Amino acid sequence: MANTSLQQLVIGIDIGGTGTKFGIVDRDGNVLFSSEISTKKHATVESFIDELHGALGELIQKAGGTGRIKGIGVGAPNGNYYTGTIEYAPNLPWKGIIPLAKLLEDKFQLPTSLTNDANAAAIGEMTYGAAQGMKDFIMITLGTGVGSGIVANGQLIYGHDGFAGELGHTIIIPDGRLHPGTNKHGSLESYASATGVRYTALELLEKTTEDSLLRKVPPAEMDSKKVYEAAIQGDKLARDIYEFTGRILGIALANAVMFSSPEAIILFGGLTKAGDLILKPTREHMEANLIQIFQNKVKILISHLKESDAAILGASALAWDIKTQLA
């Protein structure tokens, strides 16, 4: 009898505030087919699922039909693994509690599992990436925001309600910078995200008078890419922005290490493209803030996953563990 398990495929869906990426993935982490649709143009989740069904349906046919698909994994902001719901996601157009996994199961007739986007990235890293074989690690995504997934003893930490692992919202500078999305002050996300780098640049330009290439950038056009471009040209102010950002991130990582004693911290996302500009101060400040028993034990690694595929891979990794309810 033929071994059909080798031919099974899964679907990974990554829902972002602007766009939704999706693809069909094999056991080795190859994204065989992929595409994306707009998230933000859909005022209702029903119209979003209708468009997704049409676009994904084409890919399923290319991959050989629904019979080859084991299930669907979804990564989404504020996604609750336990309930399959998206709950009060501030950057999605649909408000309140959305029973997304059930809506997708009903539409596609495939078992569906959902978690938040950073947890999906951690599962993807463990299944296909730098954390293969690791039982204790922390995944940190440094993008528009700061997400995290914490794996301990080989298990993703979900907490009693499904929302554990929000290191981006831990307060790192009491009474610090306001985070407009949460209305809290001094969170890691408000400093160590791409958005945070932008705010740091604008603040330093206002506070100092030193010459900088960044002074030529209109405030409305300032972003982390402009800071990076200035820094690689040797601009001191731009390098100071990375030093400051790395110090904040390093302190936060030291706290996280002392909490869960991971083998490694894996960084992923746009900010990691700055390489040693951000990694060097992050490492230095993490080590400087660790007590002796934790020093020089924890690796800081950059994700092995290809950025264009990582979100899809992370979500798809969820689907391999689905217990088939609809069989």
C-alpha positions as MATLAB code, in Angstrom:
seq = 'MANTSLQQLVIGIDIGGTGTKFGIVDRDGNVLFSSEISTKKHATVESFIDELHGALGELIQKAGGTGRIKGIGVGAPNGNYYTGTIEYAPNLPWKGIIPLAKLLEDKFQLPTSLTNDANAAAIGEMTYGAAQGMKDFIMITLGTGVGSGIVANGQLIYGHDGFAGELGHTIIIPDGRLHPGTNKHGSLESYASATGVRYTALELLEKTTEDSLLRKVPPAEMDSKKVYEAAIQGDKLARDIYEFTGRILGIALANAVMFSSPEAIILFGGLTKAGDLILKPTREHMEANLIQIFQNKVKILISHLKESDAAILGASALAWDIKTQLA';
ca = [
       0.000    0.000    0.000;
       1.403    3.437   -0.976;
       2.490    5.810    1.777;
       0.235    8.793    1.146;
       1.566   10.804    4.096;
       4.495   11.975    1.944;
       2.057   13.602   -0.416;
       0.119   15.535    2.219;
       0.196   19.314    2.123;
      -1.007   22.062    4.444;
      -2.219   25.631    4.025;
      -0.633   28.531    5.888;
      -2.447   31.863    6.189;
      -0.873   34.963    7.728;
      -3.369   37.753    8.404;
      -1.835   41.207    8.737;
      -3.441   44.596    9.207;
      -2.736   45.572    5.592;
      -2.501   42.309    3.669;
      -3.019   38.575    4.077;
      -0.458   36.116    2.689;
      -1.263   32.464    2.133;
       0.328   29.439    0.577;
       0.433   25.673    0.241;
       3.366   24.020    1.987;
       4.913   20.560    1.995;
       6.483   18.674    4.920;
       9.963   20.059    4.152;
       8.816   23.666    4.381;
       8.693   24.357    0.655;
       6.025   26.910   -0.237;
       4.674   25.346   -3.430;
       2.093   28.009   -4.291;
       1.421   31.374   -2.673;
      -0.484   34.591   -3.132;
      -1.963   37.455   -1.116;
      -5.050   39.618   -0.823;
      -5.831   42.911    0.901;
      -7.060   42.701    4.494;
      -7.835   46.340    5.085;
     -10.267   46.777    2.178;
     -12.715   44.290    3.761;
     -15.111   45.984    6.169;
     -16.594   42.598    7.135;
     -14.844   39.313    7.849;
     -17.403   37.523    5.648;
     -16.351   39.412    2.507;
     -12.704   38.777    3.428;
     -13.310   35.022    3.688;
     -15.191   35.014    0.387;
     -12.223   36.581   -1.420;
      -9.767   34.322    0.394;
     -11.796   31.249   -0.570;
     -11.717   32.226   -4.232;
      -7.995   33.000   -4.300;
      -6.940   30.006   -2.216;
      -9.304   27.699   -4.087;
      -7.257   28.300   -7.259;
      -4.042   27.307   -5.449;
      -5.674   24.187   -3.971;
      -6.655   23.061   -7.475;
      -3.087   23.655   -8.726;
      -1.798   21.535   -5.832;
      -4.037   18.601   -6.748;
      -7.293   19.312   -4.938;
      -8.644   19.351   -1.381;
      -7.885   15.644   -0.910;
      -4.179   16.397   -0.547;
      -4.692   19.087    2.132;
      -4.377   17.982    5.764;
      -5.557   21.273    7.251;
      -5.208   25.028    7.571;
      -3.011   26.940   10.007;
      -3.595   30.654   10.607;
      -1.442   33.300   12.260;
      -3.288   36.502   13.161;
      -2.961   39.429   15.558;
      -4.657   38.578   18.892;
      -5.366   35.055   17.654;
      -6.396   32.714   20.470;
      -5.176   29.125   19.975;
      -7.649   27.700   22.489;
     -10.794   29.225   21.042;
      -9.876   29.775   17.385;
     -10.988   33.393   17.720;
      -9.372   36.734   16.944;
     -10.092   38.952   19.936;
     -10.092   42.763   19.839;
      -7.229   43.106   17.342;
      -6.490   46.849   17.179;
      -4.987   46.785   13.675;
      -7.632   44.692   11.905;
     -10.767   46.160   10.323;
     -13.115   43.734   12.157;
     -13.805   44.603   15.769;
     -14.706   42.469   18.759;
     -14.372   38.671   18.839;
     -14.194   36.952   15.428;
     -14.650   33.122   15.330;
     -12.184   32.890   12.464;
     -11.189   29.201   12.686;
     -14.853   28.112   12.592;
     -15.644   30.450    9.699;
     -12.727   29.004    7.712;
     -13.630   25.400    8.588;
     -17.207   25.991    7.425;
     -16.045   27.619    4.186;
     -13.209   25.258    3.225;
     -14.403   22.062    4.956;
     -10.878   21.603    6.318;
      -9.759   21.459    9.964;
      -8.301   24.822   10.989;
      -6.006   25.914   13.808;
      -5.244   29.526   14.714;
      -2.751   31.327   16.927;
      -1.231   34.782   17.102;
       1.294   35.767   14.461;
       4.392   35.676   16.711;
       3.466   32.253   18.118;
       3.048   31.045   14.541;
       6.540   32.351   13.756;
       7.935   30.410   16.746;
       6.245   27.200   15.597;
       7.586   27.798   12.077;
      11.103   28.280   13.426;
      10.832   25.074   15.462;
       9.433   23.091   12.518;
      11.507   24.432    9.619;
      14.102   26.921   10.885;
      16.881   27.831   13.318;
      15.111   26.267   16.327;
      14.841   22.737   14.930;
      15.747   20.390   17.782;
      15.504   23.104   20.454;
      13.171   22.661   23.420;
      13.691   26.098   25.008;
      13.850   29.289   22.953;
      12.199   32.665   22.525;
      11.182   34.024   19.130;
      11.083   37.803   18.834;
       9.617   39.451   15.736;
      10.882   42.987   15.151;
       8.578   44.532   12.590;
       5.946   47.258   12.737;
       5.454   45.967   16.287;
       7.314   43.551   18.558;
       5.853   40.059   18.835;
       7.121   37.067   20.752;
       6.606   33.348   21.114;
       8.061   31.484   24.106;
       8.851   27.779   23.893;
       9.726   25.944   27.131;
      10.254   22.199   27.519;
       9.302   21.799   23.854;
       5.890   23.433   24.339;
       4.694   26.826   23.179;
       3.545   28.784   26.219;
      -0.067   29.849   25.707;
      -1.076   30.626   29.293;
      -4.514   29.964   30.749;
      -6.325   32.147   28.208;
      -4.235   31.665   25.057;
      -2.503   35.050   25.161;
       0.812   34.374   26.937;
       4.032   35.679   25.427;
       3.332   39.363   24.860;
       6.879   40.550   25.587;
       6.337   43.495   23.224;
       3.842   44.972   25.686;
       5.986   44.537   28.800;
       6.935   47.884   30.330;
      10.637   48.497   29.906;
      10.760   52.233   30.721;
       8.213   53.173   33.417;
       6.230   56.273   32.386;
       8.045   56.192   29.038;
       6.828   56.731   25.505;
       3.081   56.428   24.882;
       1.971   53.482   22.750;
      -1.059   54.828   20.845;
      -2.518   51.347   20.206;
      -2.615   50.270   23.861;
      -2.542   53.649   25.638;
       0.255   52.322   27.890;
       3.568   54.062   28.550;
       7.070   52.664   28.055;
       6.454   49.283   26.409;
       9.183   47.427   24.537;
       7.170   47.715   21.327;
       7.115   51.499   21.534;
      10.947   51.510   21.343;
      12.257   48.340   19.644;
       9.905   48.106   16.656;
      10.364   49.775   13.266;
       7.766   52.286   14.468;
       9.789   52.824   17.651;
      12.970   53.486   15.635;
      11.081   56.157   13.717;
       9.955   57.849   16.953;
      13.479   57.677   18.396;
      14.848   59.326   15.243;
      12.309   62.159   15.429;
      12.969   62.652   19.170;
      16.767   62.751   18.790;
      16.559   65.159   15.860;
      14.463   67.465   18.022;
      16.635   67.165   21.155;
      20.036   67.564   19.501;
      21.627   70.023   17.123;
      24.274   67.699   15.679;
      24.598   67.407   11.959;
      22.939   64.355   10.400;
      21.815   63.054    7.033;
      18.435   62.459    8.701;
      17.853   66.225    8.954;
      17.192   66.182    5.195;
      14.301   63.714    5.643;
      10.855   65.330    6.125;
       9.298   64.052    9.406;
       6.360   62.496    7.543;
       8.799   60.409    5.463;
      11.014   59.263    8.341;
      11.141   55.490    8.791;
      13.527   52.754    9.934;
      14.795   52.265    6.355;
      15.984   55.898    6.194;
      17.724   55.452    9.569;
      19.465   52.318    8.267;
      20.572   54.037    5.047;
      22.083   56.899    7.070;
      23.742   54.522    9.562;
      25.566   52.485    6.897;
      26.974   55.763    5.572;
      28.494   56.329    9.015;
      25.976   58.891   10.262;
      26.566   59.248   14.017;
      23.003   60.175   14.954;
      21.610   57.198   13.007;
      24.086   54.895   14.766;
      23.075   56.399   18.110;
      19.466   55.467   17.303;
      20.496   51.819   16.876;
      22.622   51.936   20.036;
      19.634   53.258   22.021;
      17.252   50.714   20.453;
      19.697   47.866   21.120;
      20.071   48.939   24.751;
      16.292   48.814   25.316;
      15.977   45.484   23.485;
      18.983   44.042   25.358;
      17.472   44.927   28.746;
      14.159   43.343   27.732;
      15.912   40.193   26.512;
      17.869   39.935   29.769;
      14.553   39.979   31.664;
      13.161   37.318   29.340;
      16.252   35.108   29.751;
      16.055   35.260   33.544;
      12.383   34.356   33.328;
      12.620   31.237   31.110;
      16.349   30.371   30.633;
      16.183   29.702   26.886;
      18.908   28.068   24.820;
      18.546   30.804   22.222;
      16.694   33.952   21.296;
      15.783   34.035   17.626;
      15.187   37.422   16.054;
      13.097   37.861   12.944;
      11.731   40.794   10.955;
      12.698   43.994    9.199;
      14.906   45.456   11.933;
      17.253   42.454   11.846;
      18.379   43.595    8.378;
      20.457   46.220   10.183;
      22.772   43.381   11.264;
      25.434   44.320   13.818;
      24.143   47.887   14.033;
      21.310   46.483   16.156;
      22.716   43.079   17.198;
      25.943   44.315   18.782;
      24.348   46.733   21.278;
      21.533   44.233   21.918;
      24.005   41.467   22.843;
      26.149   43.815   24.972;
      23.225   45.190   26.964;
      21.609   41.781   27.381;
      24.813   40.317   28.851;
      25.420   43.407   31.008;
      21.993   43.045   32.597;
      22.093   39.295   33.254;
      23.128   37.888   36.604;
      26.195   35.672   36.444;
      24.510   32.258   36.193;
      22.853   33.301   32.910;
      25.778   35.144   31.284;
      27.344   33.873   28.043;
      24.911   30.955   27.796;
      22.195   32.252   25.493;
      22.681   32.545   21.739;
      21.087   35.388   19.809;
      20.320   34.060   16.333;
      18.754   35.520   13.226;
      15.861   33.484   11.811;
      16.750   30.999    9.045;
      13.356   31.389    7.414;
      13.111   33.316    4.164;
      11.276   36.502    5.052;
       8.852   36.376    2.133;
       7.780   32.845    3.152;
       8.211   32.954    6.934;
       4.719   34.115    7.844;
       3.128   31.431    5.648;
       5.521   28.762    6.969;
       4.840   29.696   10.578;
       1.096   29.458   10.107;
       1.348   26.252    8.074;
       3.383   24.529   10.800;
       0.294   24.662   13.034;
      -1.642   22.534   10.583;
       0.651   19.476   10.773;
      -0.463   18.905   14.362;
      -4.177   19.267   13.715;
      -6.254   16.330   14.856;
      -8.515   15.791   11.888;
     -12.007   16.506   13.186;
     -13.725   16.490    9.806;
     -12.402   13.168    8.537;
];
